[in-house]
Amino acid sequence: MKTVTAAAWLAHPEWAKPGDSEDPLKLFYMSEGVDMQAEGWLKVGTAEITLTSTMNQKDLVLSMVQTQEAKIKKIQADAENEINNLRRKIMDLQAITFEG
């Protein structure tokens, strides 16, 4: 268990309802020093956050590996689609030369 102090931000204050700036479930929390004003967020205060981790090191590593495997699969699928598009273009070009 670890406790930290974080800045409390209200995203899109233009859409906020009364009380949103005091509702912990409506706020976003960032490390102190991270300024979200350029994104249009409103800093409403600070929060003490206590994290009770439910993930052990083995589960964390497993999750990270699964994330990387998913990225590999996406890259492979995108590459296969691009290869198929190129092959289709080659076949179209070859068809042109066989017409005349």
N, C-alpha and C positions, 0 to 999 in steps of 0.2 A: 504494500500500500504506500502511495506517495502523494503528497499534497503540494500543489503549485499555485502560484498566483497568475491569473491570465486576464487579459483585457476582454471585456464583454462588449460585443458589437451587435447592433441592430441592422440587419441587411434590409435594404429598400425601405428606409423610414417613410418614404412617401406613401407606402401602402399600409403602414402600421395602424393598428387600432389602439385606442386608449388602454394602457396597462401593458402593452407588449414590451415596453422598455424595462419592465420589472418582472417579466415572466421568464424564468430561466430556460424554459423549453422553447422560447421564441428567439433566443439569442445565439450567437456564435461566439466561440472563444478562441483567442489567438494569444500566442506568446507576447509578453510585454515587448514593446519595440516594433511590432508589426503594425504598420499603419494602413488601415483599410479605407481611409477617407477618400483616396483617389478613386475608389470603386463605388463611392456614393454611400458607404456605410456610416453609421453614426455610433461613436463610442459612448456607451451609456454608463460605464463604470468598470470595476474590476470584480473578479470572482476568485474565491478559493476553491480549487477543484481537487477532490481526492479520487485517485484512480485505484480501484481494486481490480487488478489484472486477473483475468480468468484463463489466460493463454500461457501455456508453458513454452519453454524454448523449442522443444521438439515440434509442437503444433505450429509455432510461428515459422520455423524453417520449412515445414511441410507446406504451409500456406504460400510462402514465398516461392517455393519450387512450382507449385501448381499455377501460380500467376505467370511465371516465366514459361511454363509449358503451354499455357493458353496463348501467350504472345507468339510463341513459335508456330502454333497451329494457325493463327490468324495470318502471320507472315507467309506461311506455306500456301494457304488458301488464296491469298491475294496474288502471290507469285504465279500460282497455277492458272488463275483467271487471266493474268497478263500474258502468260505464255499462250494460252488458248486464243486470246485476241490476236496475238502476233501470227499464230499459225493460220487463223482465219484470213488475215490480210494477205499472207503468202499465197493461200489457195485462191483468193480473189485475183491476185496478180497473175498467177499461173493460168487461171481461166481466161484472162484477157488475151494472153499470148496464144492460146489454143484456138480462139475464135477465128482469127484471120488466116 
